[in-house]
Amino acid sequence: MCFLLLLLFLQGYSQTTREEMKENLNKTGGVYYAYPVSDSRNTPAPWGYKPFYISHYGRHGSRYLISNNDYRWVSDSFHKASEADALTPLGIEVMQNIDSLLIEADGRGGDLSPLGVRQHRGIAERMFNSYPEVFKGSTPISARSTTVIRCVLSMDAFCERLKELNPNLQMTRESSGRYMNYLNYHSDKSNAYTSKDWKEEYRKFEDEHTNSSRLISSLFSNPEYVRKNVNPHELMWGLYWIASGMQNVETDLDFYHLFTPEELFDLWQCFNYRFYVCDSNYAGNEGLVLANAKPLLKNILRSADEAISKDSPSVTLRFGHDGNLIPLAGILRLENCYNSVSDPYEFYKNFSDFKIAPMAGNIQIVFFRKPGKDTYTDEDILVKFLLNEREISIPLSTEIYPFYKWSEVKKFYEDTVLSVYP
């Protein structure tokens, strides 16, 4: 009964509301939401159990917008209007603020920001302090990232902090194409689906939720100029990307004041829609997207087998992208990360991209056992799951939440979860 009440509480707590988004506009940035650092409860393990292995997958930390042109074309649009004397005072202010932003951001499209480095150093330090038994002595640590530079630098920031805390750690860092088949896997079938099959319905949803007239009239003083030279829909989205990304860079500039909270919520709904359909358990994709995480889940299971067979602690660190973290959370069946609905107007109530994959988002699986045995089996092991350093449930019964018997978890993934995906 206690577990049921806890589950119901967590399900209610996880629901995203308009009020929640309005209280913290940074959440309307979706996967641009900067990692929410806060103290969280670390439930003590049952008596006698000690942590001995951590299996991790993390998204790269905060970055600049994905392309330099994401800043440039918006800047050019305002400068062109300024030359035609078609900007309001607010429009002139926006143009000047984007010019100031470009001093930092120009040429850094897709790059890890200084904040992204700090995020991974912080996550590493909290992991070290929460599970000191795992990081004692010369514990071997395997760290691998995708070949994208921001992921490599995220891995380095994480590992460097661990080495600072214990220089004796035996650490291997790798970034290679040979690991991409599980760190960043996307099947041909899922690529074919996400490239076209959902887009017409989405286009209509985006049109309905992109209401640009108020914003554009606040920025441009000449309606005729707008008719001839400005695509209001595209410019609203361009400003939304810039506004959302400001929380990840080293400047105090703010662009949220250009939007009403309702406009930001509507734009986020569209952004969230894309991630739900293309990266999570949307009913219409029939499991194709979550199936992309099968190689990663299999790697997690194999790595756990290796760790359990040893008589000493170890750590497996993996670094990739939001498009890997979200399906992994779904295939692991982390609570409220695999809801399946088909109505676009219900998406945000069942899936929230920023709760799963903010910048530096991560999943940790911590393994515990009682020291003293010569050999260990799956029956001897307990595990708990953390999403963004918060304990989270999976759909298995347990009397010791947040801990689960590894033998039951492993059987669930091997016999039930992996068998349902194409």
C-alpha positions in Angstrom: 0.0 0.0 0.0 2.8 2.4 0.9 4.5 1.8 -2.5 1.2 2.3 -4.3 0.7 5.7 -2.5 4.2 6.7 -3.4 3.7 5.8 -7.0 0.5 7.7 -7.2 2.2 10.7 -5.6 5.1 10.6 -8.0 2.8 10.3 -11.0 0.8 13.3 -9.9 3.9 15.3 -9.1 5.4 14.6 -12.6 2.5 16.1 -14.6 3.5 19.3 -16.4 1.0 22.2 -16.1 0.8 25.6 -17.7 1.2 27.1 -14.2 4.5 25.2 -13.7 5.9 26.5 -17.0 4.8 30.1 -16.2 6.6 30.0 -12.8 9.9 29.1 -14.5 10.1 30.3 -18.1 13.4 28.5 -18.6 11.5 25.2 -18.7 9.7 26.4 -21.8 13.1 26.0 -23.5 12.5 22.2 -23.5 15.8 20.4 -24.0 17.6 23.8 -23.8 16.6 23.8 -20.1 19.9 24.2 -18.2 20.6 21.4 -15.8 18.5 22.0 -12.6 21.0 21.6 -9.8 19.4 21.0 -6.4 20.0 18.8 -3.4 18.1 15.5 -3.6 17.5 12.8 -1.0 19.9 9.8 -1.3 18.1 7.0 0.4 20.4 4.8 2.4 20.8 1.3 1.2 19.3 -1.6 3.3 21.5 -2.7 6.1 24.9 -4.2 5.1 24.6 -3.3 1.4 27.3 -1.1 -0.1 27.6 0.5 -3.6 30.1 -1.2 -5.9 29.2 -0.2 -9.4 27.6 2.7 -11.3 26.3 2.5 -14.8 25.7 6.0 -16.3 24.5 7.6 -19.5 24.7 11.4 -19.8 23.8 14.1 -22.3 26.4 16.7 -23.1 26.2 19.8 -21.0 24.9 23.3 -21.9 25.8 24.4 -25.4 25.3 27.3 -27.8 22.6 27.0 -30.4 23.3 24.2 -32.8 24.4 26.4 -35.7 26.0 29.8 -35.9 23.4 30.7 -38.4 20.7 30.3 -35.7 22.0 33.7 -34.4 23.1 35.2 -37.6 20.0 35.1 -39.7 17.9 36.7 -36.9 20.5 39.4 -36.5 20.5 40.1 -40.3 16.7 40.4 -40.3 16.8 43.1 -37.7 19.7 45.0 -39.3 17.9 44.9 -42.7 14.7 46.3 -41.1 16.8 49.0 -39.3 18.2 50.2 -42.6 14.7 50.6 -43.8 13.7 52.5 -40.6 11.1 49.8 -39.9 11.9 48.9 -36.3 10.1 50.0 -33.2 12.1 51.1 -30.1 11.8 47.6 -28.8 12.9 46.2 -32.2 16.0 48.4 -32.0 16.7 47.2 -28.5 16.4 43.6 -29.6 18.8 44.2 -32.5 21.4 45.7 -30.2 21.0 42.9 -27.7 21.6 40.3 -30.4 24.7 42.2 -31.5 25.9 42.0 -27.9 25.1 38.3 -27.8 27.1 37.7 -30.9 30.3 38.9 -29.2 30.2 35.7 -27.2 28.2 33.3 -29.4 29.5 34.0 -32.9 31.4 31.1 -34.3 30.4 28.8 -31.4 27.4 27.0 -32.9 27.0 23.6 -31.2 29.9 24.1 -28.9 29.9 23.2 -25.2 29.6 26.3 -23.1 31.5 27.1 -19.9 28.3 26.3 -18.0 28.2 22.9 -19.7 31.7 22.2 -18.3 30.6 23.2 -14.8 27.5 21.1 -15.0 29.4 17.9 -15.6 32.0 18.7 -13.0 29.2 19.2 -10.5 27.5 15.9 -11.4 30.8 14.0 -11.1 31.5 15.5 -7.7 28.1 14.7 -6.3 28.4 11.1 -7.6 31.8 10.8 -5.9 30.5 12.2 -2.6 27.3 10.1 -2.7 29.1 6.8 -3.3 32.6 7.1 -1.9 33.0 3.3 -1.7 32.9 3.1 -5.5 35.6 5.7 -6.0 38.1 4.6 -3.4 41.7 3.5 -4.3 42.4 2.7 -7.9 38.9 2.0 -9.1 38.8 1.4 -12.9 36.5 3.8 -14.8 35.5 3.3 -18.4 34.4 6.6 -20.1 33.2 6.7 -23.7 31.5 9.4 -25.7 30.1 9.9 -29.1 32.4 11.5 -31.6 30.8 14.9 -31.3 33.2 17.4 -29.7 30.7 18.7 -27.1 30.2 15.2 -25.8 34.0 14.5 -25.7 34.5 17.8 -23.7 31.6 16.8 -21.4 33.3 13.5 -20.8 36.6 15.2 -20.1 35.0 17.7 -17.6 33.3 14.8 -15.8 36.5 12.7 -15.6 38.8 15.5 -14.7 36.7 16.3 -11.7 36.8 12.7 -10.6 40.6 12.6 -11.0 41.0 15.8 -9.0 39.0 14.1 -6.2 41.0 10.9 -6.4 44.1 11.0 -8.6 44.5 7.2 -8.2 41.5 6.3 -10.2 42.3 4.2 -13.3 40.5 6.0 -16.0 40.1 5.2 -19.7 38.5 7.8 -22.0 37.5 7.0 -25.5 35.6 8.6 -28.4 35.4 6.4 -31.4 33.2 5.3 -34.2 33.3 1.8 -32.9 31.0 2.8 -30.0 28.5 4.8 -32.0 26.4 1.6 -32.7 25.1 1.8 -29.1 26.0 5.3 -27.8 24.0 6.9 -30.7 22.1 4.3 -32.6 19.2 5.1 -35.0 17.8 2.4 -37.2 16.9 2.9 -40.9 13.3 2.3 -40.1 13.1 4.9 -37.4 15.0 7.4 -39.5 12.4 6.8 -42.3 9.6 7.4 -39.9 11.0 10.5 -38.2 11.9 12.1 -41.5 8.4 12.3 -42.8 5.5 10.2 -41.5 4.4 12.6 -38.7 5.1 16.0 -40.2 1.8 17.0 -41.7 -0.2 16.7 -38.5 2.6 18.4 -36.7 2.6 21.3 -39.2 -1.0 22.0 -38.5 -0.3 21.9 -34.7 2.6 24.3 -35.1 0.6 26.7 -37.2 -2.2 26.7 -34.6 0.3 27.3 -31.7 2.5 29.9 -33.4 0.7 33.2 -32.9 3.1 35.8 -34.1 1.1 38.9 -34.8 1.4 40.6 -31.3 5.2 39.9 -31.2 5.9 41.1 -34.7 3.8 44.3 -34.3 5.8 45.1 -31.1 9.1 44.9 -33.1 8.3 46.4 -36.5 6.8 49.8 -37.1 6.0 49.4 -40.8 3.3 46.8 -41.7 4.1 47.1 -45.4 7.8 46.3 -44.7 6.7 43.2 -42.8 4.4 42.1 -45.6 7.2 42.3 -48.1 10.3 41.3 -46.1 9.5 39.3 -42.9 8.2 35.8 -42.3 6.5 36.3 -39.0 6.3 32.6 -38.2 9.9 31.9 -38.8 11.1 35.0 -37.0 9.1 34.2 -33.9 10.7 30.7 -33.8 14.1 32.2 -34.4 13.7 34.5 -31.4 12.3 31.6 -29.3 15.5 29.6 -30.0 17.6 32.5 -28.9 15.5 33.2 -25.9 15.6 29.6 -24.8 19.3 29.3 -25.3 20.3 32.2 -23.2 20.2 30.2 -20.0 23.1 28.2 -21.3 25.6 30.9 -22.1 27.8 33.4 -20.3 25.7 36.5 -20.5 22.9 38.2 -18.5 20.9 39.1 -21.7 17.3 38.0 -21.6 14.8 37.7 -24.5 11.9 36.1 -22.7 10.3 39.5 -22.1 9.5 39.6 -25.8 6.9 36.9 -25.3 3.9 36.4 -23.2 4.0 33.3 -20.9 1.2 31.7 -23.0 3.1 32.2 -26.2 6.2 30.5 -24.7 4.1 27.7 -23.5 2.5 27.2 -26.9 5.9 27.2 -28.6 7.3 24.7 -26.1 4.3 22.4 -26.7 5.4 22.3 -30.4 9.1 21.6 -29.4 8.0 19.0 -26.9 5.7 17.4 -29.6 8.8 16.9 -31.9 10.7 15.1 -29.2 7.8 13.0 -28.1 7.1 11.7 -31.6 10.7 11.4 -32.7 12.5 10.2 -29.5 9.9 8.7 -27.1 6.9 6.4 -26.9 4.4 8.2 -29.0 1.6 5.7 -29.9 1.9 6.4 -33.6 5.5 5.3 -34.0 4.8 1.7 -32.8 8.0 1.4 -30.8 10.4 2.2 -33.6 12.0 5.0 -31.7 12.4 3.3 -28.3 13.9 0.4 -30.2 16.9 2.6 -31.0 17.9 2.2 -27.3 18.1 -1.6 -27.5 21.8 -1.7 -28.3 22.4 0.7 -25.4 20.3 -1.3 -23.0 22.1 -4.5 -24.0 25.4 -2.7 -23.4 24.2 -1.7 -19.9 23.3 -5.4 -19.2 26.6 -6.8 -20.5 28.6 -4.1 -18.6 26.7 -5.0 -15.4 27.4 -8.7 -15.8 31.2 -7.8 -16.0 31.1 -5.6 -13.0 29.2 -8.2 -10.9 31.8 -10.8 -11.8 34.6 -8.8 -10.3 35.5 -8.5 -6.6 36.2 -4.7 -6.8 34.3 -1.5 -7.6 34.0 -0.1 -11.1 32.2 2.6 -13.1 30.9 2.8 -16.6 30.4 6.4 -18.0 28.7 7.1 -21.4 28.2 10.5 -23.0 25.8 11.3 -25.8 22.8 13.3 -26.8 19.1 14.0 -25.9 18.1 11.8 -28.8 19.7 8.9 -27.0 18.8 9.8 -23.4 15.1 10.1 -24.0 14.6 6.7 -25.7 16.9 5.1 -23.0 14.6 6.5 -20.3 11.7 5.0 -22.2 13.1 1.6 -22.8 14.2 1.4 -19.1 10.6 2.1 -18.2 11.6 5.0 -15.9 8.4 6.5 -14.5 6.5 8.9 -16.8 9.2 8.5 -19.4 7.3 5.9 -21.6 3.7 7.0 -21.5 2.0 6.3 -24.8 -0.7 8.6 -26.2 -1.8 9.7 -29.7 -3.6 13.0 -29.1 -1.2 16.0 -29.6 -3.2 18.1 -27.2 -2.4 15.5 -24.5 1.3 15.2 -25.2 2.6 17.7 -22.7 0.5 16.1 -19.9 2.3 12.7 -20.6 5.8 13.7 -21.7 8.0 16.6 -20.8 11.3 16.8 -22.7 12.9 19.1 -20.1 12.3 16.7 -17.2 14.1 13.9 -19.0 16.8 15.5 -21.1 17.8 19.0 -19.9 21.3 20.0 -20.8 23.6 17.5 -19.0 20.6 15.3 -18.3 21.7 11.8 -17.1 20.6 8.4 -16.0 22.5 6.5 -13.2 22.0 2.9 -12.2 23.7 2.2 -8.9 24.5 -1.3 -7.8 24.8 -2.5 -4.2 25.9 -5.8 -2.5 27.0 -7.0 0.9 30.8 -7.3 1.0 32.4 -10.5 2.1 31.5 -13.1 -0.5 34.0 -14.7 -2.8 31.6 -14.7 -5.8 28.4 -12.9 -6.4 25.3 -13.7 -8.5 22.4 -11.6 -9.7 20.5 -12.7 -6.6 22.9 -10.9 -4.4 22.5 -7.5 -6.0 20.2 -4.5 -5.4 19.9 -1.6 -7.8 18.3 1.8 -7.8 17.7 4.2 -10.7 18.2 7.9 -10.8 17.1 10.4 -13.5 18.9 13.7 -13.3 20.2 12.6 -9.8 16.6 12.0 -8.5 15.5 8.5 -7.5 12.9 7.2 -9.8 10.7 4.1 -10.1 10.4 1.3 -12.7 7.2 -0.8 -13.0 8.4 -3.7 -10.8 7.1 -4.3 -7.3 9.5 -3.8 -4.5 9.2 -3.6 -0.7 12.4 -1.5 -0.4 11.9 1.3 -2.8 13.9 2.9 -4.4 15.9 -0.4 -4.4 15.1 -3.3 -6.6 16.4 -6.9 -6.9 18.8 -6.9 -9.8 17.8 -10.5 -10.7 14.2 -9.3 -11.2 15.2 -6.1 -13.0 17.5 -8.0 -15.4 14.9 -10.6 -16.2 12.3 -7.9 -16.8 14.6 -6.2 -19.3 15.8 -9.4 -21.1 12.5 -11.3 -21.2 9.9 -8.6 -21.3 11.2 -5.2 -22.5 13.7 -6.2 -25.2 11.2 -8.7 -26.8 8.5 -6.1 -27.6 10.5 -3.8 -30.0 11.1 -4.4 -33.7 
